Amino acid sequence: MERRNLNPPGMKFPGMSQGVLKGDLIHVSGQVSLQEGKVVGIGDPVAQARQCFANIEAVLQLAGATLDDVVALRCYLVDAEYYQAYAGGKNALFDANPPCGTAVIVKGLLSPDFLMEVEAVAQISTR
C-alpha cells in the first residue's frame, strides 16, 4: 500500500507531515491556529477553532477528501473553558453526520498562544 505525505503550501513543519494518506485512510496531524506561520486569534478560542478546522480541511483537500470524510477527531485544550468554542465550531461543520471524538485537557501546547490542537482521521473509500 502506497503512502503519500500531505503538506499544503505554507503549512510545512520540519520533521513531520501535516497529513498522511495510506490506503483509504488520512491521518491529519494535530492542527493549531496557524496561518502562513502566524497565530490566528490570540486569546480567541472561537477564531482558533475555526482556523484549526480550516487547516484540517486544507490537508484533506490534497487527498481529494472533504470534512464529510472525517470519521474521528481528537482535541487537546489547554483549559476546559475553551471546550464550548471547539464544540461550537465542530458542531457547525459536522451537524448532520458528526464523527466520533475525544477532548482532552492538557497542561500546555507548543506555544502558550495556542488554546487548542485538533487532529483528525478521515476515510475516503466510502464515496
TIVO-2410 file (N, C-alpha, C; in nm, 3 decimals):
# residues 127
REC num residu      c1      c2      c3 atome chaine
REC   1      M   0.083  -0.117   0.000     N      A
REC   1      M   0.000   0.000   0.000    CA      A
REC   1      M   0.089   0.125   0.000     C      A
REC   2      E   0.062   0.212  -0.094     N      A
REC   2      E   0.143   0.333  -0.107    CA      A
REC   2      E   0.108   0.436   0.000     C      A
REC   3      R   0.208   0.507   0.045     N      A
REC   3      R   0.191   0.614   0.143    CA      A
REC   3      R   0.219   0.747   0.074     C      A
REC   4      R   0.136   0.846   0.102     N      A
REC   4      R   0.154   0.979   0.044    CA      A
REC   4      R   0.147   1.082   0.155     C      A
REC   5      N   0.251   1.163   0.166     N      A
REC   5      N   0.253   1.271   0.263    CA      A
REC   5      N   0.176   1.390   0.208     C      A
REC   6      L   0.102   1.457   0.296     N      A
REC   6      L   0.016   1.568   0.257    CA      A
REC   6      L   0.061   1.694   0.330     C      A
REC   7      N   0.117   1.788   0.256     N      A
REC   7      N   0.168   1.911   0.314    CA      A
REC   7      N   0.123   2.030   0.231     C      A
REC   8      P   0.013   2.095   0.270     N      A
REC   8      P  -0.034   2.212   0.195    CA      A
REC   8      P   0.071   2.323   0.195     C      A
REC   9      P   0.073   2.407   0.091     N      A
REC   9      P   0.166   2.520   0.088    CA      A
REC   9      P   0.150   2.607   0.212     C      A
REC  10      G   0.260   2.648   0.268     N      A
REC  10      G   0.259   2.734   0.385    CA      A
REC  10      G   0.236   2.662   0.516     C      A
REC  11      M   0.221   2.528   0.512     N      A
REC  11      M   0.193   2.454   0.635    CA      A
REC  11      M   0.301   2.351   0.666     C      A
REC  12      K   0.409   2.351   0.591     N      A
REC  12      K   0.513   2.252   0.615    CA      A
REC  12      K   0.583   2.278   0.748     C      A
REC  13      F   0.608   2.171   0.822     N      A
REC  13      F   0.676   2.178   0.950    CA      A
REC  13      F   0.789   2.077   0.947     C      A
REC  14      P   0.911   2.119   0.977     N      A
REC  14      P   1.025   2.027   0.967    CA      A
REC  14      P   1.007   1.901   1.051     C      A
REC  15      G   1.034   1.788   0.991     N      A
REC  15      G   1.033   1.662   1.065    CA      A
REC  15      G   0.900   1.593   1.075     C      A
REC  16      M   0.794   1.649   1.014     N      A
REC  16      M   0.664   1.582   1.018    CA      A
REC  16      M   0.579   1.624   0.899     C      A
REC  17      S   0.484   1.539   0.866     N      A
REC  17      S   0.387   1.571   0.763    CA      A
REC  17      S   0.260   1.621   0.828     C      A
REC  18      Q   0.191   1.711   0.763     N      A
REC  18      Q   0.062   1.759   0.814    CA      A
REC  18      Q  -0.044   1.652   0.803     C      A
REC  19      G  -0.025   1.561   0.710     N      A
REC  19      G  -0.117   1.450   0.695    CA      A
REC  19      G  -0.050   1.338   0.620     C      A
REC  20      V  -0.103   1.218   0.636     N      A
REC  20      V  -0.053   1.101   0.564    CA      A
REC  20      V  -0.174   1.024   0.510     C      A
REC  21      L  -0.170   0.997   0.381     N      A
REC  21      L  -0.270   0.913   0.316    CA      A
REC  21      L  -0.208   0.776   0.295     C      A
REC  22      K  -0.271   0.674   0.348     N      A
REC  22      K  -0.226   0.537   0.325    CA      A
REC  22      K  -0.351   0.453   0.307     C      A
REC  23      G  -0.362   0.391   0.190     N      A
REC  23      G  -0.485   0.320   0.158    CA      A
REC  23      G  -0.598   0.420   0.147     C      A
REC  24      D  -0.705   0.393   0.220     N      A
REC  24      D  -0.818   0.485   0.217    CA      A
REC  24      D  -0.827   0.572   0.342     C      A
REC  25      L  -0.723   0.568   0.426     N      A
REC  25      L  -0.723   0.647   0.549    CA      A
REC  25      L  -0.630   0.767   0.539     C      A
REC  26      I  -0.678   0.879   0.592     N      A
REC  26      I  -0.598   1.000   0.602    CA      A
REC  26      I  -0.585   1.033   0.750     C      A
REC  27      H  -0.463   1.040   0.797     N      A
REC  27      H  -0.436   1.082   0.934    CA      A
REC  27      H  -0.384   1.225   0.927     C      A
REC  28      V  -0.455   1.317   0.990     N      A
REC  28      V  -0.417   1.458   0.989    CA      A
REC  28      V  -0.350   1.490   1.122     C      A
REC  29      S  -0.228   1.541   1.115     N      A
REC  29      S  -0.157   1.581   1.236    CA      A
REC  29      S  -0.236   1.686   1.312     C      A
REC  30      G  -0.209   1.697   1.440     N      A
REC  30      G  -0.274   1.799   1.520    CA      A
REC  30      G  -0.254   1.936   1.459     C      A
REC  31      Q  -0.363   2.007   1.438     N      A
REC  31      Q  -0.359   2.140   1.377    CA      A
REC  31      Q  -0.387   2.245   1.483     C      A
REC  32      V  -0.306   2.348   1.479     N      A
REC  32      V  -0.324   2.463   1.568    CA      A
REC  32      V  -0.365   2.583   1.483     C      A
REC  33      S  -0.385   2.695   1.548     N      A
REC  33      S  -0.437   2.812   1.477    CA      A
REC  33      S  -0.326   2.891   1.409     C      A
REC  34      L  -0.256   2.825   1.320     N      A
REC  34      L  -0.154   2.892   1.240    CA      A
REC  34      L  -0.203   2.910   1.097     C      A
REC  35      Q  -0.172   3.026   1.042     N      A
REC  35      Q  -0.196   3.052   0.901    CA      A
REC  35      Q  -0.073   3.124   0.849     C      A
REC  36      E  -0.008   3.062   0.752     N      A
REC  36      E   0.116   3.118   0.696    CA      A
REC  36      E   0.218   3.147   0.807     C      A
REC  37      G   0.224   3.059   0.907     N      A
REC  37      G   0.323   3.071   1.014    CA      A
REC  37      G   0.290   3.171   1.124     C      A
REC  38      K   0.173   3.234   1.115     N      A
REC  38      K   0.133   3.331   1.218    CA      A
REC  38      K   0.012   3.279   1.295     C      A
REC  39      V   0.011   3.305   1.426     N      A
REC  39      V  -0.101   3.263   1.509    CA      A
REC  39      V  -0.225   3.346   1.476     C      A
REC  40      V  -0.334   3.278   1.455     N      A
REC  40      V  -0.464   3.342   1.430    CA      A
REC  40      V  -0.544   3.338   1.560     C      A
REC  41      G  -0.603   3.449   1.599     N      A
REC  41      G  -0.694   3.451   1.712    CA      A
REC  41      G  -0.629   3.437   1.848     C      A
REC  42      I  -0.522   3.509   1.873     N      A
REC  42      I  -0.459   3.502   2.005    CA      A
REC  42      I  -0.563   3.539   2.110     C      A
REC  43      G  -0.585   3.448   2.206     N      A
REC  43      G  -0.681   3.471   2.312    CA      A
REC  43      G  -0.826   3.449   2.273     C      A
REC  44      D  -0.852   3.410   2.149     N      A
REC  44      D  -0.989   3.394   2.099    CA      A
REC  44      D  -1.013   3.248   2.060     C      A
REC  45      P  -1.075   3.167   2.147     N      A
REC  45      P  -1.092   3.025   2.117    CA      A
REC  45      P  -1.183   2.997   1.998     C      A
REC  46      V  -1.279   3.083   1.970     N      A
REC  46      V  -1.366   3.062   1.853    CA      A
REC  46      V  -1.284   3.076   1.725     C      A
REC  47      A  -1.204   3.182   1.715     N      A
REC  47      A  -1.119   3.202   1.597    CA      A
REC  47      A  -1.018   3.089   1.585     C      A
REC  48      Q  -0.964   3.044   1.696     N      A
REC  48      Q  -0.865   2.936   1.690    CA      A
REC  48      Q  -0.930   2.805   1.645     C      A
REC  49      A  -1.049   2.774   1.694     N      A
REC  49      A  -1.118   2.653   1.648    CA      A
REC  49      A  -1.144   2.660   1.499     C      A
REC  50      R  -1.190   2.775   1.453     N      A
REC  50      R  -1.218   2.794   1.310    CA      A
REC  50      R  -1.092   2.768   1.227     C      A
REC  51      Q  -0.976   2.821   1.272     N      A
REC  51      Q  -0.852   2.804   1.197    CA      A
REC  51      Q  -0.805   2.659   1.201     C      A
REC  52      C  -0.820   2.593   1.314     N      A
REC  52      C  -0.782   2.451   1.323    CA      A
REC  52      C  -0.858   2.369   1.219     C      A
REC  53      F  -0.989   2.392   1.210     N      A
REC  53      F  -1.069   2.317   1.113    CA      A
REC  53      F  -1.038   2.357   0.970     C      A
REC  54      A  -1.005   2.483   0.945     N      A
REC  54      A  -0.964   2.525   0.810    CA      A
REC  54      A  -0.835   2.455   0.770     C      A
REC  55      N  -0.743   2.439   0.864     N      A
REC  55      N  -0.617   2.370   0.835    CA      A
REC  55      N  -0.642   2.222   0.807     C      A
REC  56      I  -0.729   2.160   0.885     N      A
REC  56      I  -0.763   2.019   0.860    CA      A
REC  56      I  -0.821   2.005   0.720     C      A
REC  57      E  -0.911   2.095   0.684     N      A
REC  57      E  -0.973   2.091   0.552    CA      A
REC  57      E  -0.869   2.105   0.441     C      A
REC  58      A  -0.769   2.191   0.459     N      A
REC  58      A  -0.664   2.209   0.359    CA      A
REC  58      A  -0.583   2.081   0.339     C      A
REC  59      V  -0.555   2.011   0.446     N      A
REC  59      V  -0.481   1.884   0.435    CA      A
REC  59      V  -0.567   1.781   0.363     C      A
REC  60      L  -0.692   1.769   0.400     N      A
REC  60      L  -0.782   1.672   0.337    CA      A
REC  60      L  -0.796   1.696   0.187     C      A
REC  61      Q  -0.801   1.823   0.148     N      A
REC  61      Q  -0.819   1.856   0.006    CA      A
REC  61      Q  -0.705   1.801  -0.080     C      A
REC  62      L  -0.585   1.793  -0.025     N      A
REC  62      L  -0.473   1.739  -0.102    CA      A
REC  62      L  -0.493   1.593  -0.138     C      A
REC  63      A  -0.577   1.523  -0.063     N      A
REC  63      A  -0.605   1.382  -0.091    CA      A
REC  63      A  -0.740   1.365  -0.162     C      A
REC  64      G  -0.802   1.476  -0.200     N      A
REC  64      G  -0.931   1.469  -0.265    CA      A
REC  64      G  -1.044   1.441  -0.167     C      A
REC  65      A  -1.023   1.470  -0.041     N      A
REC  65      A  -1.124   1.445   0.062    CA      A
REC  65      A  -1.182   1.577   0.111     C      A
REC  66      T  -1.289   1.567   0.189     N      A
REC  66      T  -1.354   1.682   0.249    CA      A
REC  66      T  -1.379   1.654   0.396     C      A
REC  67      L  -1.430   1.752   0.465     N      A
REC  67      L  -1.465   1.733   0.606    CA      A
REC  67      L  -1.573   1.625   0.622     C      A
REC  68      D  -1.653   1.601   0.518     N      A
REC  68      D  -1.754   1.495   0.524    CA      A
REC  68      D  -1.691   1.357   0.540     C      A
REC  69      D  -1.564   1.343   0.506     N      A
REC  69      D  -1.495   1.214   0.515    CA      A
REC  69      D  -1.434   1.190   0.654     C      A
REC  70      V  -1.439   1.289   0.742     N      A
REC  70      V  -1.379   1.274   0.875    CA      A
REC  70      V  -1.461   1.176   0.958     C      A
REC  71      V  -1.392   1.078   1.016     N      A
REC  71      V  -1.458   0.978   1.100    CA      A
REC  71      V  -1.421   0.992   1.247     C      A
REC  72      A  -1.312   1.064   1.278     N      A
REC  72      A  -1.270   1.079   1.417    CA      A
REC  72      A  -1.196   1.211   1.436     C      A
REC  73      L  -1.218   1.273   1.552     N      A
REC  73      L  -1.148   1.395   1.590    CA      A
REC  73      L  -1.092   1.377   1.731     C      A
REC  74      R  -0.979   1.439   1.755     N      A
REC  74      R  -0.922   1.445   1.889    CA      A
REC  74      R  -0.878   1.588   1.911     C      A
REC  75      C  -0.923   1.646   2.023     N      A
REC  75      C  -0.890   1.785   2.053    CA      A
REC  75      C  -0.818   1.792   2.186     C      A
REC  76      Y  -0.708   1.866   2.188     N      A
REC  76      Y  -0.634   1.894   2.310    CA      A
REC  76      Y  -0.659   2.041   2.344     C      A
REC  77      L  -0.710   2.065   2.463     N      A
REC  77      L  -0.744   2.200   2.509    CA      A
REC  77      L  -0.659   2.236   2.629     C      A
REC  78      V  -0.612   2.359   2.634     N      A
REC  78      V  -0.530   2.399   2.750    CA      A
REC  78      V  -0.616   2.437   2.869     C      A
REC  79      D  -0.748   2.450   2.849     N      A
REC  79      D  -0.838   2.481   2.960    CA      A
REC  79      D  -0.979   2.435   2.920     C      A
REC  80      A  -1.052   2.379   3.015     N      A
REC  80      A  -1.187   2.330   2.987    CA      A
REC  80      A  -1.280   2.443   2.941     C      A
REC  81      E  -1.250   2.566   2.976     N      A
REC  81      E  -1.336   2.678   2.935    CA      A
REC  81      E  -1.339   2.697   2.783     C      A
REC  82      Y  -1.243   2.640   2.711     N      A
REC  82      Y  -1.239   2.654   2.565    CA      A
REC  82      Y  -1.317   2.545   2.493     C      A
REC  83      Y  -1.368   2.449   2.568     N      A
REC  83      Y  -1.440   2.338   2.504    CA      A
REC  83      Y  -1.561   2.387   2.425     C      A
REC  84      Q  -1.637   2.480   2.479     N      A
REC  84      Q  -1.757   2.526   2.409    CA      A
REC  84      Q  -1.725   2.590   2.274     C      A
REC  85      A  -1.614   2.662   2.266     N      A
REC  85      A  -1.573   2.722   2.138    CA      A
REC  85      A  -1.537   2.612   2.038     C      A
REC  86      Y  -1.462   2.512   2.085     N      A
REC  86      Y  -1.428   2.399   1.998    CA      A
REC  86      Y  -1.554   2.326   1.954     C      A
REC  87      A  -1.641   2.292   2.051     N      A
REC  87      A  -1.762   2.216   2.020    CA      A
REC  87      A  -1.854   2.293   1.926     C      A
REC  88      G  -1.862   2.424   1.944     N      A
REC  88      G  -1.945   2.505   1.855    CA      A
REC  88      G  -1.896   2.501   1.712     C      A
REC  89      G  -1.764   2.513   1.695     N      A
REC  89      G  -1.706   2.504   1.561    CA      A
REC  89      G  -1.726   2.367   1.499     C      A
REC  90      K  -1.704   2.265   1.579     N      A
REC  90      K  -1.721   2.126   1.533    CA      A
REC  90      K  -1.866   2.100   1.495     C      A
REC  91      N  -1.957   2.139   1.580     N      A
REC  91      N  -2.099   2.113   1.554    CA      A
REC  91      N  -2.150   2.188   1.431     C      A
REC  92      A  -2.098   2.306   1.405     N      A
REC  92      A  -2.138   2.380   1.285    CA      A
REC  92      A  -2.093   2.310   1.158     C      A
REC  93      L  -1.978   2.245   1.163     N      A
REC  93      L  -1.924   2.177   1.044    CA      A
REC  93      L  -1.977   2.036   1.027     C      A
REC  94      F  -2.008   1.969   1.136     N      A
REC  94      F  -2.046   1.827   1.132    CA      A
REC  94      F  -2.186   1.805   1.187     C      A
REC  95      D  -2.276   1.900   1.166     N      A
REC  95      D  -2.409   1.895   1.225    CA      A
REC  95      D  -2.486   1.769   1.187     C      A
REC  96      A  -2.489   1.734   1.060     N      A
REC  96      A  -2.572   1.623   1.015    CA      A
REC  96      A  -2.509   1.486   1.038     C      A
REC  97      N  -2.377   1.478   1.033     N      A
REC  97      N  -2.311   1.348   1.040    CA      A
REC  97      N  -2.182   1.359   1.121     C      A
REC  98      P  -2.192   1.375   1.253     N      A
REC  98      P  -2.072   1.401   1.334    CA      A
REC  98      P  -1.980   1.280   1.345     C      A
REC  99      P  -1.849   1.305   1.346     N      A
REC  99      P  -1.752   1.198   1.368    CA      A
REC  99      P  -1.746   1.164   1.517     C      A
REC 100      C  -1.682   1.052   1.549     N      A
REC 100      C  -1.657   1.025   1.690    CA      A
REC 100      C  -1.546   1.119   1.736     C      A
REC 101      G  -1.532   1.136   1.866     N      A
REC 101      G  -1.432   1.231   1.909    CA      A
REC 101      G  -1.391   1.217   2.054     C      A
REC 102      T  -1.281   1.282   2.084     N      A
REC 102      T  -1.226   1.286   2.219    CA      A
REC 102      T  -1.176   1.428   2.243     C      A
REC 103      A  -1.197   1.477   2.364     N      A
REC 103      A  -1.142   1.606   2.404    CA      A
REC 103      A  -1.063   1.583   2.532     C      A
REC 104      V  -0.942   1.637   2.535     N      A
REC 104      V  -0.851   1.615   2.646    CA      A
REC 104      V  -0.799   1.750   2.694     C      A
REC 105      I  -0.795   1.769   2.824     N      A
REC 105      I  -0.736   1.890   2.882    CA      A
REC 105      I  -0.589   1.861   2.908     C      A
REC 106      V  -0.502   1.949   2.858     N      A
REC 106      V  -0.357   1.931   2.872    CA      A
REC 106      V  -0.297   2.052   2.944     C      A
REC 107      K  -0.179   2.033   2.994     N      A
REC 107      K  -0.110   2.140   3.066    CA      A
REC 107      K  -0.067   2.253   2.973     C      A
REC 108      G  -0.031   2.220   2.851     N      A
REC 108      G   0.013   2.322   2.757    CA      A
REC 108      G   0.037   2.263   2.620     C      A
REC 109      L   0.049   2.350   2.521     N      A
REC 109      L   0.082   2.312   2.385    CA      A
REC 109      L   0.215   2.376   2.347     C      A
REC 110      L   0.257   2.358   2.224     N      A
REC 110      L   0.389   2.402   2.180    CA      A
REC 110      L   0.414   2.552   2.205     C      A
REC 111      S   0.310   2.633   2.190     N      A
REC 111      S   0.321   2.776   2.217    CA      A
REC 111      S   0.212   2.815   2.317     C      A
REC 112      P   0.241   2.905   2.408     N      A
REC 112      P   0.136   2.949   2.501    CA      A
REC 112      P   0.023   3.025   2.431     C      A
REC 113      D   0.042   3.065   2.305     N      A
REC 113      D  -0.063   3.132   2.229    CA      A
REC 113      D  -0.170   3.034   2.179     C      A
REC 114      F  -0.137   2.905   2.174     N      A
REC 114      F  -0.232   2.804   2.125    CA      A
REC 114      F  -0.325   2.762   2.238     C      A
REC 115      L  -0.453   2.772   2.212     N      A
REC 115      L  -0.554   2.733   2.310    CA      A
REC 115      L  -0.602   2.590   2.288     C      A
REC 116      M  -0.582   2.539   2.166     N      A
REC 116      M  -0.627   2.404   2.132    CA      A
REC 116      M  -0.546   2.351   2.013     C      A
REC 117      E  -0.550   2.219   2.001     N      A
REC 117      E  -0.490   2.149   1.887    CA      A
REC 117      E  -0.587   2.038   1.850     C      A
REC 118      V  -0.617   2.024   1.720     N      A
REC 118      V  -0.716   1.928   1.675    CA      A
REC 118      V  -0.655   1.837   1.569     C      A
REC 119      E  -0.669   1.706   1.588     N      A
REC 119      E  -0.624   1.611   1.486    CA      A
REC 119      E  -0.745   1.534   1.435     C      A
REC 120      A  -0.731   1.476   1.316     N      A
REC 120      A  -0.845   1.410   1.252    CA      A
REC 120      A  -0.801   1.284   1.179     C      A
REC 121      V  -0.897   1.194   1.163     N      A
REC 121      V  -0.882   1.076   1.078    CA      A
REC 121      V  -0.998   1.078   0.980     C      A
REC 122      A  -0.969   1.059   0.854     N      A
REC 122      A  -1.074   1.055   0.752    CA      A
REC 122      A  -1.060   0.927   0.670     C      A
REC 123      Q  -1.170   0.880   0.617     N      A
REC 123      Q  -1.171   0.762   0.531    CA      A
REC 123      Q  -1.239   0.800   0.400     C      A
REC 124      I  -1.172   0.772   0.289     N      A
REC 124      I  -1.223   0.818   0.160    CA      A
REC 124      I  -1.277   0.706   0.072     C      A
REC 125      S  -1.278   0.583   0.117     N      A
REC 125      S  -1.321   0.472   0.031    CA      A
REC 125      S  -1.471   0.458   0.022     C      A
REC 126      T  -1.547   0.525   0.107     N      A
REC 126      T  -1.691   0.505   0.112    CA      A
REC 126      T  -1.768   0.593   0.016     C      A
REC 127      R  -1.702   0.661  -0.073     N      A
REC 127      R  -1.771   0.751  -0.167    CA      A
REC 127      R  -1.840   0.674  -0.276     C      A
***
